Structure formats: structure tokens, C-alpha cells
Amino acid sequence: MTETSVNELMVRGIVVGVFAENCWVIGSRQTSEAIVIDPGDQPEDILALARDMGLTIKLIANSHAHLDHILGVRGVQEATGCKFLLHPQDLEIARGTAQAAAALLGRPVEPPPEPDGLLADGDEVEVEGLKLKVLHTPGHTQGSISFYTEGMLFSGDTLFRGSIGRTDLPGGNYQQEMDSIVDKLLSLPDDTRVLPGHMDETLIGHERQTNPFILEELARRQGT
């Protein structure tokens, strides 16, 4: 993925793992400190990306704890000494990662580390020169969160281009996810860039106007 500069921020994504998950590296051009969102696998490649951007990883912040978003956390943390943050309602999923990976991938993996801190709606995830606002957006999982800063939304697996995150896994809830999207994410400006956990980026306004799941929910609320 290409690098994006927004004011004094640098943002770059890398697709990792067998589930083609988007890991995002966000850093301050002034301080060179960075946050990694959802290191799902291939920690060496994520670390190499940060080095190529001239950044030092200070924090890992996860949108949720499904294995395709969390398998690289241990490797990045051990290499950098950075802290790892997660919503408390996804702790059980995180602790079951090794078992889930063995079942789905057919190979043993080390479980992710316990979080160094727990996130809640309205919190700010911060390193020097960079601050992300936490939006609790449950539905894909109960602990799913999105991160917002300077016209960019890192939506995890809550909102995709033309789609939404699946809700048929344990802890998933379709109506809860639609409430998260419509009540929280659609309150952001239409020109907000959406950088999701899979597939291509989009805009809030584009999804408001074209996403079939959103259109159906808005029509339901209007009684049409």
C-alpha cells in the first residue's frame, strides 16, 4: 500500500497473513513515534515497514482480538518493547487465539501477550505527536473498537467498502453492529477516509450513499 501523509502524520498499510488482513502503521513526522493497529501476522515485515518509514513503534492498539488481527502482536512487542492495548470484552477471544489458530491454520502458535492496558469508548491512544480517539463499535465482536484521527477512521472489521464485518462468530451481533455503524461512524464527516481491516479503503460519505447494509438499516429506521 502507498504511504499517505496527513498534516504531520504518516500512514501506511501492509497486508499480512493468510486472511489478507490490513495492518496499519501511523506515525508522527515530527517525533518519529508510531502506533501499530492490528499486527495480524508477519511481525518482521511490519517492523521492516516501520523502519522504512523512519518510525519507532511505541504502541500496539488492536481493533479486536480475532486471530487474523493479533497473531503478530507478540513478535512486534518483543522486538520493540512497546505496550499492547485492547478492549476488555475481547480478552477471552485473545486468550483463545492459540487454540483457534491450531484449529483453523493447523499449526501451533504462541498466544498473544496479555494487554498492558485496556481501552474504553472515548479513550485516547497517544504517543508523542499522535493521538487516536477510541470509538467502541461492538457487533463484529463485543470488544470491537475503531480509531479516529485527523479525518481518518481505522474501522477494523466493523465497516468495509460496500460491506460490513461478519457477525456469525461468537460474540457477534448484527443489529449491534449496524447501530455502531449508523449511530457512531456515520456521525463522522462524509470526507472521512475509512481504513479497514480488510480490502480497500473508502469514505464515510460513499458508504452512507451506497453500502447496501447501511441503506437497508436507514430505510428500516425510517419505516420504509
N, C-alpha and C positions, 0 to 999 in steps of 0.2 A: 504494500500500500504506500501511497505517496505521503510525504510529510506535509503537514499543514501548520501554518503559523497564524495565531490569533493574538493580536497585540503582542504581549511579551511571552506568550505560551507557544510551545511546540508540541504537536500531537502526531503520533504515528502509530499505525496498527500493524499487527503481524498475525497471520492465520496459522494456528497451531493445532496439532493433534489430528486423530482420525475423524473427529467430528467437525473439522474445519471451523474452529472457534476463533473469534476475533479477540486478541489481547491488545490492550491499548496502553501506550506509554505516553504520559503527559508530563511535560517539564517546563520549568521556568528558564527563559533565555537569560535572565539577569543572574540567577543564583545557581543554575545548572542542577537544581534538585528536582526529583521526579517522583511521581506516583505511578504504579502499575495497576491497571484494572484487569482482573480476571486472567492471571497467568495459567492457562489451561493445560499446558504441556510444553515440552521443548524449552526448558529454562535456559539452556545455553544460548539458544537463538534469541530469546528475549533479552538476556544480558548483553549479547553482541549488538542488538539493536540499540539499546540504551547507550552503549559505548560509542556507537557510530553517530548518535545524536549529541554526544558530548555531555551526557547526563549521568547523575549519580542517583540510583534508586534509594529512596528513603522510606517509602511506604508501599504496601500492597493493600488494595481495597477491593473486595470481591462483591459483585452484584448478587451472587448467590453461591451455593455450595455444590452444585452438580459436578460430577467428576470431570466433565469436559471443560470446566472453568477453573478447576482447583488443583489439578494434578501437578502443575508447575510451581505451586507456591513454595513447597519445601526447598526446591533447588534454588529459586531466586533468593529466598530468605537466608539460606545457609551461605550463599556467595556474597551477600551484601550486608547482612546483619539488620536488615530493615524490619519494621513491625508489620504485622498482618492483622487486618481489620475485617469483621464480618458481622452480619446481623445475628442476634442470639437465636432467633427462630430457625436458623439454618444450621445450628450446631449439630443436631442429630444427623442431618444429611452428611455433613463434613466428616463426622466420626465414623460413618459407614462407607466412606469412599473406597477403602482398600477392598472390602467385601464386594462392593458394586463393580469395581474395576476387574476383579478376578472373574466375576460372572459375565461381564459384558466384553471384556478385552481378552480374557483367557490368559492373563499374566499377572503375577503378583506386583503390587506397587506399595511403596511406603505411604502410610496415611499422611494427610496434611498435618502441619503443626496446629496446636491449639492457638486460637487467636490471642493476640496481645491486647486487643481492645474490642469492644462490642459497639455496634453502630445503631442509632435510632433516628427516626424521622426528624429532620431539622438540624441534625448534627452537621458540623463542618469538618471535612477531612483536609488537613493542611500540612504542607511543607513550606519552607521559606520561598515566597514568591508565587505560591499556587494554593488555591483553596477550592474545594469541591463541596457543594451542598448535597446532603443526603436526602433523597425522597424515598420513603418506604412505599414500595409499589407491589404489594403481595398479589398472588394469583398464580404465577408460574411455580413459585414456592412461597411458603408463608414468610420467609425472610428475604424475599427478593427486594432489592433496592436499585434505584437509579441515581446517577450522579450528574449534577448540573454545574456548569461554569461558563461564563462569557459566551453565551449563545450556543453552547454545545451541551447535548444531553447524551450521556453514556447509559443506554437503556437496558443493558444486559439482555436477558431473554424475555423481557416484558413486551417490547414493541419492535417489530421488524418492518422493513419496506413491504407494504402490501399484506402484512400478516401480523400474527401475534405469537407469543410463546405458548407451547403446548401446556395443557392443564390436566392431562390424564395420568400424570405421575403422582406418587404420594405427596400430599400437601398442596396439590394443585386445585384451583377453584376458578372456573370460567367467569362467573359473574364478578367475583372479587377482582380478577384481572381487568375486566372491562371497566369496573369502577376506578381502578388505579389509572388506567389509560385516560379515560374521559375526564375524570374529576381532577387528576393531578397533571398528567402530561399534556393534555390539550389546553391547560391553562397557560402554558408557555407560549411565547410569541411564535407566529407561523414560520418565521425565518430561522427558528432554532434548528440546528443540524442535529440529527439523530444518528449516533454512532453505536450500532447494536452489537450484540454478542455473536451474531452470525450474519452472513450475507452482506449486502451493500448498504451504505448509508442512505439516509433520506432526510426529509424536512417535516417538521410538525404540520405545517400547512398542507403539504402534499398528502400526508396520511389522513388529515381531517377531511380532505375532499375526495379521496379515492380509496382508502382502505376499507374493504367490504365489511370487516368485523366492526369497525368504528361506525360506518354508515348504518349498519343494522342496529347497533346499540343506540345511536342517536335517534333513529326512527322509532325504536321501541319506547324510548323515553318521551317522545312527542306523541305517542299513541297513534302512529300512522303505520 
